[in-house]
């Protein structure tokens, strides 16, 4: 694995956060989703999809990762940005990690670079039910609570406070 590619998601998130700037409502702690992930995210190690994990439907990463985390209590749900194989740009994405920070990506199988925030599954479940759709970080339906700092990070992650 190329260490330059490994950090591409983190580099792009940090640069996009700077480019977009600091214009934000007073109640927001973070300028935008890039800034949020740049502040709280961590890199995760890509790996091939384990044989015991079934690949989910394309373009439904938030649903696929959430359902996998619900089925496998040993995994942590993560939202952030990832770089797909062969595409040199970070996309908003969701995946799971194991206890060693290895990525289990039920949507892509394996990407090149992952940088995201491990989230508490109860918080994710509550947000999905309240919002009526999958995904936490881009929750405009509830006024972007993550940007206000109303976010519950997974307790056993490196970035838990």
Secondary structure as UniProt FT lines:
FT   HELIX           3..6
FT   HELIX           8..20
FT   TURN            26..27
FT   HELIX           33..40
FT   STRAND          42..45
FT   TURN            51..52
FT   TURN            58..59
FT   HELIX           61..71
FT   TURN            73..74
FT   STRAND          76..83
FT   TURN            85..86
FT   STRAND          90..97
FT   TURN            99..100
FT   STRAND          102..105
FT   TURN            106..108
FT   STRAND          113..119
FT   HELIX           121..131
FT   TURN            137..138
FT   HELIX           140..142
FT   TURN            145..149
FT   TURN            155..156
FT   TURN            158..159
//
